Amino acid sequence: MTAPVPTTVSAVTCLGCGCLCDDIEVRVAGGRIVEAGNACRLGVRWFGDGSTPELALVQGARATLDGALAAVRRLLTDAQGAALVYLAPDATSEAQRRAVAIADRYGAAVDGATSDVALGGILAGQRRGRAASTLGEIRNRADVVLFWACDPAERYPRYRSRYAVDPVGAQVPAGRAGRTLLGVSVGAARAPSDADVPLTLAPEQETAALGALRALVLGTALGELPPALTPLADLAERLKRGRYVALVLDGEPGAQDNPSRVEGLIALTQALNTPTRAALSTLRAGGNRSGAEAVLSWQTGYPAAVDFAAGYPTYGPERRGIVRAARGEIAGALVVGSVAAMPADHLAALRGVRIAAIGPRASASPLGCEVVLDTAIAGIHEAGTAYRLDDVPLPLRPPLRGRRSLADTLAMLLAGAAQ
């Protein structure tokens, strides 16, 4: 018996982190992924071998697709007024849009894998405005890059090689040699160790340092700075001398999370756009989390914490659905996407809630779901769209086919609800 001949699918997009690298070369043999060329260690783990179960279960027993969908509708109907549709990772934007329509149909709240830290950054942007750019613009223009309390090597391994610091850019033809790398470490949140100009702050100094740095950039006289902050004068001058400055922070939970950090960095970036040009690049986790926020924004006007209980979308970041679930205010939830990729605190908040899960490997859920429906995995079996961490939509080119998609499954659920 001859071994299956491998085939290669090019330009595959990886959802292993928010960088959404779209240059992955996936080799497939015998209906399994055998290699993910160009992928980092996170990407290799995310692709795996592409295998996934295909089960439909109701109360732990095998069910037909129609029977499982009917059970999901009953659960949402029973919970109407206290229902939650949760947008888990690894769903296409097309599937997320249908999930929002289901929430609208059943008067449910909509929440998702956006962490409290990331939501804090979104709220800071709503208060302050944004000073962002695409990763392509940073790659091609940024000659000064400041990593603030983050090193992308651990959670975003290809960020530096593809976008910031290392690659050759249209306006930075020398690549790394033509860029200045600045690194500010805050407590245990370390900047890259190879920074040309490193600076270390204690966590309690961070907010004051951001305010002082902004004032120095704007030319405000501050008098004598405390000894720990005196290096900020040199840092400000280096930032002002840059032709294009990229400030980079991690928008996901980290070792030292300061709720004022994002707002301070937005203000600093805006100040830098007076003497030079600058943009803030916020690193985000994978699984199309940014896509969920984009879909909610264009469908409801709000990026997160939406509730349809009033018959129209309302916005309440202080009463987001996952918080209400932790308080015992949610009677039933539909989880759309990969349960395994949900944050641990969100899984804990849903303990004791009646749950239906529809998505990749839903049958392996640790939540004790009443109903589970396994579907294809976005980007591996299912085509569609996902959003990179800079809010740029990218097409998904799945290397494997033949599984029922999450988007199609939700379309069937919604069609039955309208009858």
C-alpha positions as CSV (number, residue, x, y, z in Angstrom):
1,M,0.0,0.0,0.0
2,T,1.5,3.3,-1.1
3,A,1.7,6.3,1.3
4,P,-0.5,9.3,0.4
5,V,1.3,11.9,-1.6
6,P,1.5,15.2,0.3
7,T,0.0,18.3,-1.2
8,T,0.9,21.9,-0.3
9,V,-1.5,24.7,0.3
10,S,0.1,28.2,0.1
11,A,-0.8,31.5,1.7
12,V,-2.7,30.0,4.6
13,T,-3.6,32.3,7.4
14,C,-2.7,31.3,11.0
15,L,-5.0,32.3,13.9
16,G,-2.4,31.2,16.5
17,C,-2.0,34.8,17.6
18,G,-3.3,38.2,16.6
19,C,-0.5,38.7,13.9
20,L,-2.5,36.4,11.6
21,C,0.6,35.5,9.6
22,D,-0.7,34.7,6.1
23,D,2.4,33.2,4.5
24,I,2.0,29.7,6.0
25,E,2.8,26.7,3.7
26,V,0.7,23.8,4.9
27,R,1.5,20.3,3.8
28,V,-1.4,17.8,3.9
29,A,-1.3,14.0,3.5
30,G,-4.0,11.5,4.1
31,G,-6.5,14.2,5.2
32,R,-4.1,15.4,8.0
33,I,-1.7,18.3,8.3
34,V,1.8,17.0,8.4
35,E,3.7,20.3,8.3
36,A,3.1,24.1,8.7
37,G,6.0,25.8,7.0
38,N,6.9,29.3,8.2
39,A,4.7,28.9,11.3
40,C,6.1,29.8,14.7
41,R,5.7,27.4,17.6
42,L,2.3,28.9,18.4
43,G,1.2,28.4,14.8
44,V,2.4,24.8,14.7
45,R,0.5,24.1,17.9
46,W,-2.6,25.9,16.6
47,F,-2.7,23.9,13.3
48,G,-1.9,20.6,14.9
49,D,-2.8,17.8,12.5
50,G,-6.1,19.4,11.7
51,S,-8.2,16.5,13.2
52,T,-11.4,17.4,14.9
53,P,-14.5,15.3,16.1
54,E,-17.9,15.5,14.4
55,L,-20.4,14.8,17.1
56,A,-23.9,16.1,18.0
57,L,-24.8,15.5,21.6
58,V,-27.9,16.4,23.7
59,Q,-27.6,15.6,27.4
60,G,-24.5,13.5,26.6
61,A,-26.4,11.2,24.2
62,R,-25.9,11.1,20.4
63,A,-28.4,13.2,18.5
64,T,-29.1,14.2,14.9
65,L,-28.1,17.6,13.7
66,D,-31.7,18.8,13.6
67,G,-32.4,17.4,17.1
68,A,-29.4,19.2,18.5
69,L,-30.3,22.5,16.9
70,A,-33.9,22.2,18.2
71,A,-32.4,21.6,21.7
72,V,-30.3,24.8,21.4
73,R,-33.4,26.8,20.4
74,R,-35.3,25.5,23.4
75,L,-32.5,26.4,25.7
76,L,-32.3,30.0,24.4
77,T,-36.1,30.3,24.5
78,D,-36.2,29.2,28.1
79,A,-33.5,31.7,29.0
80,Q,-35.0,34.6,27.1
81,G,-34.4,37.8,29.0
82,A,-31.4,36.2,30.8
83,A,-29.6,34.6,27.9
84,L,-26.0,35.0,26.7
85,V,-24.4,34.5,23.3
86,Y,-20.6,34.1,23.9
87,L,-18.2,34.7,21.0
88,A,-15.3,32.3,21.7
89,P,-12.1,32.3,19.6
90,D,-11.6,30.4,16.3
91,A,-14.7,31.6,14.6
92,T,-14.8,33.5,11.3
93,S,-16.3,36.9,11.1
94,E,-19.2,35.5,9.1
95,A,-20.0,33.0,11.9
96,Q,-19.7,35.8,14.5
97,R,-22.2,37.9,12.5
98,R,-24.7,35.1,12.5
99,A,-24.1,34.7,16.3
100,V,-25.0,38.3,16.8
101,A,-28.2,37.8,14.7
102,I,-29.1,34.9,17.0
103,A,-28.6,37.1,20.1
104,D,-30.9,39.7,18.5
105,R,-33.5,37.0,17.8
106,Y,-33.5,35.7,21.4
107,G,-33.0,39.1,23.2
108,A,-29.6,37.9,24.6
109,A,-26.5,39.6,25.8
110,V,-23.4,39.3,23.6
111,D,-20.0,38.9,25.2
112,G,-16.8,37.2,24.2
113,A,-13.1,36.4,24.8
114,T,-12.1,40.1,25.0
115,S,-10.2,40.2,28.3
116,D,-10.8,42.8,30.9
117,V,-7.4,44.3,30.1
118,A,-8.2,44.5,26.4
119,L,-11.7,46.0,27.1
120,G,-10.0,48.6,29.3
121,G,-7.9,49.6,26.2
122,I,-11.0,49.8,24.1
123,L,-12.7,52.1,26.6
124,A,-9.5,54.2,26.8
125,G,-9.6,54.6,23.0
126,Q,-13.3,55.7,23.3
127,R,-12.3,58.4,25.8
128,R,-9.1,59.5,24.2
129,G,-9.4,58.6,20.5
130,R,-7.0,56.4,18.7
131,A,-3.6,56.9,17.1
132,A,-3.2,53.6,15.3
133,S,-1.9,52.4,12.0
134,T,-1.6,49.2,10.0
135,L,1.3,46.8,10.6
136,G,2.3,47.4,7.0
137,E,2.7,51.1,7.7
138,I,4.9,50.3,10.7
139,R,7.0,47.9,8.7
140,N,7.6,50.4,5.9
141,R,7.9,53.6,7.8
142,A,8.9,53.2,11.5
143,D,12.5,54.1,12.2
144,V,12.1,54.3,16.0
145,V,10.2,51.5,17.8
146,L,9.4,51.6,21.5
147,F,8.3,48.4,23.3
148,W,6.5,49.4,26.5
149,A,6.4,46.7,29.1
150,C,6.3,43.9,26.6
151,D,8.5,41.6,24.6
152,P,6.6,40.1,21.7
153,A,9.0,37.1,21.5
154,E,6.9,35.0,23.9
155,R,3.3,35.5,22.8
156,Y,3.7,37.0,19.3
157,P,6.9,35.3,18.0
158,R,6.9,36.7,14.4
159,Y,5.9,40.3,15.2
160,R,9.4,41.6,15.2
161,S,10.6,39.7,12.1
162,R,7.5,40.6,10.0
163,Y,6.6,44.1,11.1
164,A,8.6,46.0,13.7
165,V,12.4,46.3,14.0
166,D,13.8,43.6,11.8
167,P,12.3,43.7,8.3
168,V,13.4,46.0,5.4
169,G,10.8,48.7,4.8
170,A,10.1,51.1,2.0
171,Q,11.4,54.0,4.1
172,V,13.8,51.9,6.2
173,P,15.9,50.1,3.6
174,A,18.5,49.1,6.1
175,G,16.0,47.1,8.2
176,R,17.2,46.6,11.8
177,A,20.3,48.6,11.2
178,G,18.2,51.6,10.2
179,R,16.0,51.5,13.3
180,T,16.4,52.5,16.9
181,L,14.9,50.0,19.4
182,L,13.8,51.5,22.7
183,G,12.6,49.3,25.5
184,V,10.8,50.3,28.8
185,S,10.4,47.5,31.3
186,V,7.9,47.9,34.1
187,G,8.5,45.5,37.0
188,A,8.2,41.9,35.8
189,A,6.8,43.1,32.4
190,R,10.1,43.1,30.4
191,A,11.0,44.9,27.2
192,P,13.3,43.2,24.6
193,S,16.7,42.5,26.0
194,D,18.5,43.8,22.9
195,A,17.0,47.3,23.1
196,D,19.4,50.0,22.0
197,V,18.2,52.2,24.9
198,P,16.8,50.2,27.8
199,L,14.9,51.7,30.7
200,T,13.5,50.0,33.8
201,L,10.7,51.4,35.9
202,A,9.0,50.2,39.1
203,P,5.3,49.6,38.6
204,E,4.4,52.5,40.9
205,Q,6.5,54.8,38.7
206,E,4.8,54.0,35.4
207,T,1.9,56.4,35.4
208,A,4.1,59.3,36.5
209,A,6.7,58.4,33.8
210,L,4.1,58.4,31.1
211,G,2.9,61.8,32.1
212,A,6.4,63.2,32.3
213,L,7.4,61.7,29.0
214,R,4.3,63.3,27.3
215,A,5.1,66.7,28.9
216,L,8.8,66.5,27.7
217,V,7.6,65.6,24.1
218,L,5.4,68.7,24.2
219,G,8.2,70.9,25.4
220,T,6.8,71.5,28.8
221,A,9.3,72.5,31.4
222,L,9.2,70.1,34.4
223,G,12.1,71.2,36.5
224,E,14.3,68.6,38.1
225,L,13.0,65.0,37.7
226,P,13.4,62.3,40.4
227,P,16.6,60.3,39.8
228,A,14.6,57.3,38.6
229,L,12.9,59.4,35.9
230,T,15.9,61.4,34.7
231,P,16.5,59.0,31.7
232,L,13.1,60.1,30.3
233,A,14.6,63.4,29.0
234,D,16.9,61.4,26.7
235,L,14.1,59.0,25.8
236,A,11.9,61.9,24.8
237,E,14.6,63.4,22.6
238,R,15.1,60.1,20.8
239,L,11.4,59.8,20.2
240,K,11.1,63.4,18.8
241,R,14.0,62.8,16.4
242,G,12.4,59.8,14.8
243,R,10.8,60.3,11.4
244,Y,8.1,57.8,12.3
245,V,7.7,56.3,15.8
246,A,5.9,53.1,16.6
247,L,4.9,52.5,20.2
248,V,4.1,48.8,21.0
249,L,2.2,47.4,24.0
250,D,0.5,44.2,24.8
251,G,-3.2,44.6,25.0
252,E,-3.8,41.2,26.7
253,P,-3.3,40.3,30.4
254,G,0.3,40.4,31.5
255,A,2.5,40.2,34.6
256,Q,2.0,43.9,35.6
257,D,-1.3,45.4,34.3
258,N,-1.7,49.1,35.0
259,P,-5.2,50.3,34.1
260,S,-3.8,53.7,33.2
261,R,-1.1,52.3,30.8
262,V,-3.1,52.3,27.6
263,E,-4.6,55.8,28.2
264,G,-1.1,57.1,29.0
265,L,0.4,55.6,25.8
266,I,-2.5,56.9,23.7
267,A,-1.8,60.4,25.1
268,L,1.9,60.0,24.4
269,T,1.3,58.9,20.9
270,Q,-1.0,61.8,20.2
271,A,1.6,64.2,21.6
272,L,4.3,62.7,19.4
273,N,2.2,63.5,16.4
274,T,3.1,67.2,16.9
275,P,6.9,67.0,16.5
276,T,6.9,63.9,14.3
277,R,4.6,61.1,13.2
278,A,3.7,58.2,15.6
279,A,1.3,55.3,15.9
280,L,0.4,52.9,18.7
281,S,0.4,49.2,17.9
282,T,-1.6,47.1,20.4
283,L,-0.8,43.4,20.4
284,R,-3.8,41.1,20.7
285,A,-4.3,37.3,21.1
286,G,-5.4,35.1,18.2
287,G,-8.6,33.2,17.3
288,N,-10.1,36.3,15.6
289,R,-10.8,38.2,18.8
290,S,-10.4,41.5,17.0
291,G,-12.9,40.2,14.5
292,A,-15.6,39.7,17.2
293,E,-15.1,43.4,18.2
294,A,-15.3,44.5,14.6
295,V,-18.4,42.5,13.9
296,L,-20.2,43.9,17.0
297,S,-19.1,47.4,16.1
298,W,-20.6,47.3,12.6
299,Q,-23.7,45.3,13.6
300,T,-24.6,47.2,16.8
301,G,-22.4,50.3,17.1
302,Y,-20.6,48.9,20.1
303,P,-17.4,46.8,20.3
304,A,-18.3,44.6,23.3
305,A,-20.7,44.3,26.2
306,V,-23.9,44.4,24.1
307,D,-27.4,43.4,25.3
308,F,-30.5,42.9,23.1
309,A,-32.9,42.3,26.0
310,A,-34.6,45.7,25.4
311,G,-35.3,44.7,21.8
312,Y,-32.4,46.8,20.5
313,P,-28.7,46.8,21.3
314,T,-27.6,48.6,24.5
315,Y,-24.0,49.0,25.7
316,G,-22.9,48.4,29.3
317,P,-19.2,47.6,29.8
318,E,-19.8,47.6,33.6
319,R,-22.4,44.8,33.2
320,R,-21.0,42.7,30.4
321,G,-22.5,39.3,30.0
322,I,-19.7,37.3,31.4
323,V,-19.8,39.4,34.6
324,R,-23.5,38.8,34.9
325,A,-22.9,35.1,34.5
326,A,-20.5,35.2,37.4
327,R,-23.2,36.9,39.5
328,G,-25.7,34.2,38.6
329,E,-27.8,36.5,36.4
330,I,-27.6,34.4,33.2
331,A,-29.9,31.4,32.8
332,G,-28.6,30.0,29.6
333,A,-25.7,30.5,27.2
334,L,-24.8,29.7,23.7
335,V,-21.0,29.4,23.2
336,V,-19.9,30.0,19.6
337,G,-16.4,29.0,18.7
338,S,-13.6,27.1,20.5
339,V,-14.4,26.5,24.2
340,A,-10.8,25.3,24.8
341,A,-9.5,28.8,23.8
342,M,-11.7,30.7,26.3
343,P,-10.0,32.5,29.1
344,A,-10.0,30.5,32.4
345,D,-11.9,33.2,34.3
346,H,-14.7,33.1,31.6
347,L,-14.9,29.4,31.9
348,A,-15.3,29.7,35.6
349,A,-18.0,32.3,35.3
350,L,-20.1,29.9,33.2
351,R,-20.0,27.1,35.7
352,G,-23.6,26.2,36.7
353,V,-25.2,27.9,33.7
354,R,-27.2,25.9,31.2
355,I,-24.9,25.8,28.1
356,A,-25.0,24.9,24.4
357,A,-21.7,24.9,22.6
358,I,-21.3,25.0,18.8
359,G,-17.8,25.1,17.4
360,P,-14.5,23.3,17.0
361,R,-14.1,20.4,19.4
362,A,-17.3,21.4,21.3
363,S,-17.7,17.8,22.4
364,A,-14.5,18.1,24.4
365,S,-15.8,21.0,26.4
366,P,-15.1,21.0,30.1
367,L,-18.3,23.0,30.8
368,G,-20.8,20.1,31.1
369,C,-22.9,21.4,28.2
370,E,-26.5,20.3,27.6
371,V,-26.0,20.5,23.9
372,V,-22.8,20.3,21.8
373,L,-22.3,20.4,18.1
374,D,-18.8,20.0,16.6
375,T,-18.0,22.1,13.6
376,A,-15.1,22.9,11.3
377,I,-12.2,25.0,12.6
378,A,-11.9,28.5,11.1
379,G,-8.9,28.7,8.8
380,I,-8.2,25.0,8.9
381,H,-11.4,23.6,7.4
382,E,-13.6,26.7,7.1
383,A,-13.1,29.6,4.8
384,G,-14.1,33.2,5.6
385,T,-12.6,36.3,7.1
386,A,-10.6,37.1,10.2
387,Y,-9.2,40.4,11.5
388,R,-5.5,41.0,12.3
389,L,-4.6,42.8,15.5
390,D,-4.5,46.1,13.5
391,D,-8.1,45.6,12.4
392,V,-7.2,44.6,8.8
393,P,-9.5,41.8,7.5
394,L,-7.7,38.9,5.9
395,P,-9.1,35.9,3.9
396,L,-8.9,32.4,5.4
397,R,-7.7,29.7,3.0
398,P,-8.3,26.4,4.7
399,P,-6.0,23.5,3.8
400,L,-8.6,20.9,4.7
401,R,-12.2,20.6,3.5
402,G,-15.3,18.5,4.0
403,R,-16.4,19.5,7.5
404,R,-19.7,21.4,8.3
405,S,-18.8,25.0,8.9
406,L,-19.6,26.9,12.0
407,A,-21.2,29.7,9.9
408,D,-23.5,27.2,8.1
409,T,-24.5,25.6,11.4
410,L,-25.5,28.9,12.9
411,A,-27.4,29.8,9.7
412,M,-29.4,26.6,10.2
413,L,-30.0,27.5,13.8
414,L,-31.2,31.0,12.9
415,A,-33.4,29.7,10.0
416,G,-35.2,27.3,12.4
417,A,-35.7,30.1,14.9
418,A,-37.6,32.2,12.3
419,Q,-40.2,29.5,11.6
